[in-house]
Amino acid sequence: MKTSDAIKEGYFGDPFGKIHERIKDFLGDYVAFGINKYYFNYKGENSILFKSHHAGITKEEMEVPVIVIRK
Protein backbone atom coordinates (compact mmCIF):
# COMPACT_ATOMS: atom_id res chain seq x y z
CA MET A 1 0.00 0.00 0.00
CA LYS A 2 1.26 3.50 -0.69
CA THR A 3 2.41 5.12 2.55
CA SER A 4 0.34 8.22 1.82
CA ASP A 5 -2.81 6.06 1.49
CA ALA A 6 -2.02 4.19 4.73
CA ILE A 7 -1.67 7.52 6.55
CA LYS A 8 -4.96 8.80 5.08
CA GLU A 9 -6.73 5.58 6.17
CA GLY A 10 -5.52 6.00 9.75
CA TYR A 11 -3.09 3.10 10.09
CA PHE A 12 -0.61 5.35 11.91
CA GLY A 13 -3.02 7.39 13.98
CA ASP A 14 -5.97 9.66 13.39
CA PRO A 15 -5.36 11.25 9.98
CA PHE A 16 -7.40 14.28 11.05
CA GLY A 17 -5.79 14.50 14.48
CA LYS A 18 -2.17 14.62 15.53
CA ILE A 19 0.23 12.01 14.21
CA HIS A 20 3.99 12.10 14.61
CA GLU A 21 5.41 14.91 12.50
CA ARG A 22 8.30 12.73 11.29
CA ILE A 23 6.23 9.70 10.29
CA LYS A 24 7.24 10.09 6.64
CA ASP A 25 10.93 10.05 7.69
CA PHE A 26 10.47 6.56 9.18
CA LEU A 27 8.47 5.03 6.33
CA GLY A 28 9.31 4.44 2.69
CA ASP A 29 7.10 4.95 -0.34
CA TYR A 30 5.15 1.77 0.44
CA VAL A 31 4.26 -0.19 3.57
CA ALA A 32 3.30 -3.86 3.91
CA PHE A 33 0.76 -5.24 6.37
CA GLY A 34 0.52 -8.84 7.48
CA ILE A 35 -3.01 -10.18 7.07
CA ASN A 36 -2.58 -13.76 8.19
CA LYS A 37 -0.63 -15.85 10.69
CA TYR A 38 2.51 -15.92 8.54
CA TYR A 39 5.50 -13.57 8.59
CA PHE A 40 8.88 -13.09 6.94
CA ASN A 41 11.87 -14.12 9.02
CA TYR A 42 15.34 -13.22 7.79
CA LYS A 43 18.04 -15.46 9.22
CA GLY A 44 21.35 -13.80 8.54
CA GLU A 45 24.77 -14.42 10.01
CA ASN A 46 24.09 -12.39 13.18
CA SER A 47 20.38 -13.08 13.52
CA ILE A 48 18.62 -12.92 16.87
CA LEU A 49 15.96 -15.50 17.70
CA PHE A 50 12.76 -13.68 18.66
CA LYS A 51 10.46 -15.45 21.09
CA SER A 52 7.36 -13.77 19.69
CA HIS A 53 6.23 -11.86 16.63
CA HIS A 54 3.32 -9.70 15.59
CA ALA A 55 2.50 -10.87 12.10
CA GLY A 56 -0.91 -9.66 11.05
CA ILE A 57 -4.40 -8.54 11.76
CA THR A 58 -6.04 -11.83 12.62
CA LYS A 59 -9.04 -11.76 14.95
CA GLU A 60 -6.91 -12.96 17.87
CA GLU A 61 -4.33 -10.21 17.36
CA MET A 62 -6.93 -7.47 17.10
CA GLU A 63 -8.77 -8.43 20.31
CA VAL A 64 -6.92 -6.77 23.18
CA PRO A 65 -8.21 -7.19 26.73
CA VAL A 66 -8.77 -3.95 28.61
CA ILE A 67 -8.99 -3.84 32.40
CA VAL A 68 -10.30 -0.69 34.07
CA ILE A 69 -10.13 -0.23 37.83
CA ARG A 70 -12.01 2.68 39.32
CA LYS A 71 -11.31 3.70 42.90
MDAnalysis code that builds the backbone (N, CA, C; Angstrom):
import MDAnalysis as mda
import numpy as np

u = mda.Universe.empty(213, n_residues=71, atom_resindex=np.repeat(np.arange(71), 3), trajectory=True)
u.add_TopologyAttr("name", ["N", "CA", "C"] * 71)
u.add_TopologyAttr("resid", np.arange(1, 72))
u.add_TopologyAttr("resname", ["MET", "LYS", "THR", "SER", "ASP", "ALA", "ILE", "LYS", "GLU", "GLY", "TYR", "PHE", "GLY", "ASP", "PRO", "PHE", "GLY", "LYS", "ILE", "HIS", "GLU", "ARG", "ILE", "LYS", "ASP", "PHE", "LEU", "GLY", "ASP", "TYR", "VAL", "ALA", "PHE", "GLY", "ILE", "ASN", "LYS", "TYR", "TYR", "PHE", "ASN", "TYR", "LYS", "GLY", "GLU", "ASN", "SER", "ILE", "LEU", "PHE", "LYS", "SER", "HIS", "HIS", "ALA", "GLY", "ILE", "THR", "LYS", "GLU", "GLU", "MET", "GLU", "VAL", "PRO", "VAL", "ILE", "VAL", "ILE", "ARG", "LYS"])
u.atoms.positions = np.array([
    [0.857, -1.166, 0.000],
    [0.000, 0.000, 0.000],
    [0.905, 1.232, 0.000],
    [0.508, 2.252, -0.724],
    [1.264, 3.498, -0.687],
    [1.214, 4.064, 0.730],
    [2.335, 4.554, 1.207],
    [2.406, 5.115, 2.550],
    [1.402, 6.253, 2.723],
    [1.277, 7.093, 1.714],
    [0.340, 8.220, 1.817],
    [-1.095, 7.732, 1.996],
    [-1.465, 6.622, 1.334],
    [-2.813, 6.056, 1.494],
    [-2.991, 5.457, 2.887],
    [-1.949, 4.784, 3.393],
    [-2.024, 4.190, 4.732],
    [-2.198, 5.270, 5.795],
    [-1.530, 6.410, 5.612],
    [-1.672, 7.521, 6.551],
    [-3.088, 8.079, 6.481],
    [-3.606, 8.268, 5.267],
    [-4.962, 8.796, 5.085],
    [-6.023, 7.874, 5.672],
    [-5.768, 6.546, 5.636],
    [-6.728, 5.579, 6.167],
    [-6.603, 5.380, 7.663],
    [-5.624, 6.029, 8.301],
    [-5.523, 5.996, 9.752],
    [-4.716, 4.868, 10.345],
    [-3.890, 4.194, 9.555],
    [-3.088, 3.096, 10.087],
    [-2.020, 3.565, 11.072],
    [-1.658, 4.829, 11.033],
    [-0.612, 5.348, 11.914],
    [-1.137, 6.437, 12.825],
    [-2.408, 6.389, 13.114],
    [-3.020, 7.388, 13.977],
    [-4.143, 8.097, 13.246],
    [-4.845, 8.923, 13.954],
    [-5.972, 9.658, 13.391],
    [-5.481, 10.611, 12.301],
    [-5.857, 10.387, 11.043],
    [-5.355, 11.248, 9.976],
    [-5.834, 12.694, 10.098],
    [-6.883, 12.929, 10.867],
    [-7.405, 14.282, 11.051],
    [-6.972, 14.870, 12.392],
    [-6.293, 14.052, 13.184],
    [-5.792, 14.505, 14.479],
    [-4.290, 14.679, 14.389],
    [-3.622, 14.440, 15.496],
    [-2.175, 14.615, 15.527],
    [-1.481, 13.267, 15.365],
    [-0.649, 13.168, 14.355],
    [0.231, 12.012, 14.206],
    [1.655, 12.550, 14.254],
    [2.602, 11.684, 14.463],
    [3.993, 12.105, 14.611],
    [4.436, 12.880, 13.373],
    [5.044, 14.035, 13.615],
    [5.410, 14.909, 12.496],
    [6.503, 14.331, 11.601],
    [7.234, 13.335, 12.093],
    [8.304, 12.732, 11.292],
    [7.928, 11.363, 10.745],
    [6.642, 11.030, 10.721],
    [6.228, 9.697, 10.289],
    [6.752, 9.370, 8.891],
    [6.768, 10.342, 8.004],
    [7.240, 10.087, 6.639],
    [8.751, 9.850, 6.593],
    [9.489, 10.315, 7.610],
    [10.928, 10.048, 7.693],
    [11.205, 8.583, 8.032],
    [10.277, 7.933, 8.725],
    [10.470, 6.562, 9.176],
    [9.942, 5.527, 8.193],
    [9.103, 5.957, 7.269],
    [8.474, 5.035, 6.329],
    [8.972, 5.297, 4.918],
    [8.923, 4.277, 4.093],
    [9.308, 4.438, 2.695],
    [8.107, 4.837, 1.851],
    [8.196, 4.615, 0.565],
    [7.098, 4.952, -0.344],
    [5.909, 4.018, -0.160],
    [6.188, 2.781, 0.250],
    [5.151, 1.774, 0.435],
    [5.325, 1.099, 1.792],
    [4.219, 0.601, 2.348],
    [4.258, -0.193, 3.568],
    [3.542, -1.511, 3.309],
    [3.924, -2.548, 4.036],
    [3.300, -3.860, 3.905],
    [2.659, -4.213, 5.238],
    [1.494, -4.819, 5.180],
    [0.761, -5.235, 6.373],
    [0.528, -6.736, 6.302],
    [0.828, -7.416, 7.402],
    [0.519, -8.838, 7.482],
    [-0.980, -9.013, 7.671],
    [-1.560, -9.964, 6.964],
    [-3.010, -10.178, 7.069],
    [-3.344, -11.616, 7.440],
    [-2.349, -12.365, 7.848],
    [-2.578, -13.759, 8.192],
    [-1.633, -14.128, 9.323],
    [-1.483, -15.405, 9.592],
    [-0.634, -15.850, 10.690],
    [0.828, -16.033, 10.277],
    [1.163, -15.717, 9.043],
    [2.512, -15.922, 8.542],
    [3.314, -14.623, 8.552],
    [4.631, -14.742, 8.596],
    [5.503, -13.571, 8.592],
    [6.819, -13.923, 7.904],
    [7.554, -12.900, 7.503],
    [8.884, -13.088, 6.944],
    [9.876, -13.128, 8.092],
    [10.844, -14.020, 7.989],
    [11.867, -14.119, 9.022],
    [13.224, -14.264, 8.344],
    [14.015, -13.200, 8.386],
    [15.345, -13.223, 7.788],
    [16.324, -13.819, 8.784],
    [17.041, -14.838, 8.355],
    [18.041, -15.460, 9.220],
    [19.419, -15.227, 8.613],
    [20.017, -14.129, 9.021],
    [21.351, -13.803, 8.542],
    [22.414, -14.330, 9.482],
    [23.635, -13.936, 9.221],
    [24.771, -14.417, 10.005],
    [24.663, -14.050, 11.481],
    [24.188, -12.849, 11.783],
    [24.094, -12.387, 13.176],
    [22.645, -12.269, 13.638],
    [21.797, -13.162, 13.182],
    [20.377, -13.077, 13.518],
    [20.113, -13.362, 14.984],
    [19.086, -12.711, 15.499],
    [18.622, -12.922, 16.868],
    [17.336, -13.737, 16.791],
    [17.178, -14.713, 17.665],
    [15.958, -15.503, 17.704],
    [14.926, -14.765, 18.548],
    [13.835, -14.341, 17.934],
    [12.756, -13.679, 18.657],
    [11.826, -14.729, 19.232],
    [11.374, -14.512, 20.459],
    [10.463, -15.454, 21.092],
    [9.017, -15.214, 20.689],
    [8.726, -14.041, 20.140],
    [7.358, -13.768, 19.691],
    [7.411, -12.769, 18.543],
    [6.333, -12.746, 17.785],
    [6.233, -11.858, 16.632],
    [4.804, -11.345, 16.533],
    [4.650, -10.193, 15.941],
    [3.319, -9.702, 15.587],
    [3.273, -9.749, 14.071],
    [2.410, -10.603, 13.529],
    [2.496, -10.871, 12.096],
    [1.299, -10.412, 11.288],
    [0.223, -10.013, 11.888],
    [-0.907, -9.657, 11.047],
    [-2.075, -9.095, 11.812],
    [-3.189, -9.080, 11.148],
    [-4.402, -8.541, 11.763],
    [-5.468, -9.630, 11.851],
    [-5.057, -10.778, 12.401],
    [-6.036, -11.828, 12.620],
    [-6.959, -11.414, 13.765],
    [-8.078, -12.085, 13.905],
    [-9.044, -11.760, 14.950],
    [-8.381, -11.794, 16.332],
    [-7.554, -12.809, 16.571],
    [-6.909, -12.956, 17.873],
    [-5.948, -11.803, 18.164],
    [-5.273, -11.304, 17.138],
    [-4.331, -10.207, 17.359],
    [-5.033, -8.870, 17.541],
    [-6.222, -8.734, 17.003],
    [-6.934, -7.473, 17.097],
    [-7.741, -7.349, 18.387],
    [-8.028, -8.465, 19.052],
    [-8.771, -8.433, 20.311],
    [-7.797, -8.255, 21.461],
    [-7.832, -7.089, 22.076],
    [-6.925, -6.771, 23.177],
    [-7.743, -6.592, 24.438],
    [-7.449, -7.368, 25.492],
    [-8.209, -7.186, 26.729],
    [-7.912, -5.852, 27.401],
    [-8.930, -5.221, 27.903],
    [-8.772, -3.946, 28.610],
    [-9.354, -4.113, 30.011],
    [-8.558, -3.755, 31.009],
    [-8.993, -3.837, 32.402],
    [-9.019, -2.435, 32.972],
    [-10.164, -2.019, 33.482],
    [-10.302, -0.692, 34.068],
    [-10.647, -0.845, 35.532],
    [-9.870, -0.197, 36.390],
    [-10.132, -0.235, 37.827],
    [-10.455, 1.180, 38.261],
    [-11.598, 1.345, 38.848],
    [-12.014, 2.676, 39.316],
    [-12.021, 2.670, 40.824],
    [-11.346, 3.621, 41.448],
    [-11.311, 3.704, 42.901],
    [-12.112, 4.892, 43.376],
])
